[in-house]
Amino acid sequence: MTTAADVRAALEARLQGKDLSYRWVYCVRTKQQFAGRRVFRCNVDFGEPHIVPYCATLEDGRLVTNLEEATMRCGREVRP
């Protein structure tokens, strides 16, 4: 079962892989699903006051976000 910690670690790895500077990543499980997988809402703090929301899940261990899959939703409206 995928956990918020799993999704957070995958998102942090992606951000680090793109050499993006951030302060923290916080993910919570939602009631939403995408392709049969639980969707998590993650907030990333890129510095004051720039917090970016993401919808994310893991597909066979690979991070998938609403940036790759525009139809993914995680409850409240999230804009890329």
C-alpha positions as CSV (number, residue, x, y, z in Angstrom):
1,M,0.0,0.0,0.0
2,T,1.3,3.4,-1.0
3,T,1.7,5.9,1.9
4,A,2.0,9.6,2.1
5,A,5.7,9.1,3.1
6,D,6.3,7.1,-0.1
7,V,4.8,9.8,-2.3
8,R,6.7,12.5,-0.4
9,A,10.0,10.7,-0.9
10,A,9.3,10.2,-4.7
11,L,8.3,13.9,-5.1
12,E,11.4,15.1,-3.2
13,A,13.6,12.8,-5.3
14,R,12.1,14.4,-8.5
15,L,12.6,17.9,-7.2
16,Q,16.2,17.2,-6.2
17,G,16.8,15.5,-9.6
18,K,15.7,18.7,-11.3
19,D,18.0,20.8,-9.0
20,L,15.0,22.7,-7.6
21,S,15.4,24.3,-4.2
22,Y,12.6,23.8,-1.7
23,R,12.1,24.0,2.0
24,W,9.6,21.2,2.7
25,V,7.1,18.8,1.1
26,Y,4.0,17.7,3.0
27,C,1.6,15.1,1.5
28,V,-1.8,13.8,2.8
29,R,-4.0,11.0,1.5
30,T,-7.2,12.0,-0.2
31,K,-10.4,10.1,-1.0
32,Q,-9.7,10.5,-4.7
33,Q,-8.4,7.8,-7.0
34,F,-6.7,7.9,-10.3
35,A,-6.3,4.7,-12.4
36,G,-7.4,2.7,-9.4
37,R,-4.6,4.2,-7.2
38,R,-5.0,6.5,-4.1
39,V,-4.2,10.2,-4.9
40,F,-2.3,12.3,-2.4
41,R,-2.3,16.1,-2.1
42,C,1.2,17.4,-1.6
43,N,2.2,21.0,-0.9
44,V,5.8,22.1,-1.7
45,D,7.3,25.2,-0.1
46,F,9.6,26.8,-2.6
47,G,10.3,29.8,-0.4
48,E,8.2,32.7,1.0
49,P,5.4,32.8,0.0
50,H,5.5,30.3,-2.8
51,I,3.7,27.0,-1.9
52,V,2.8,24.9,-4.8
53,P,0.1,22.2,-4.6
54,Y,0.4,18.9,-6.4
55,C,-1.8,15.9,-6.8
56,A,0.3,12.7,-6.9
57,T,0.3,9.0,-6.8
58,L,2.7,6.1,-7.5
59,E,2.2,3.9,-10.5
60,D,4.5,0.8,-10.2
61,G,6.8,2.8,-8.0
62,R,6.9,5.8,-10.5
63,L,5.7,9.2,-9.4
64,V,2.7,10.5,-11.4
65,T,1.4,14.0,-10.8
66,N,-1.3,16.3,-12.1
67,L,1.4,17.9,-14.2
68,E,1.7,14.7,-16.3
69,E,-1.9,13.7,-16.0
70,A,-4.1,16.8,-16.2
71,T,-7.2,14.7,-15.4
72,M,-5.9,13.7,-12.0
73,R,-7.7,15.5,-9.1
74,C,-7.2,15.4,-5.4
75,G,-10.3,17.2,-4.0
76,R,-9.9,20.9,-3.8
77,E,-8.9,22.6,-7.1
78,V,-5.2,22.3,-7.8
79,R,-3.7,24.4,-10.6
80,P,-0.2,23.7,-12.0
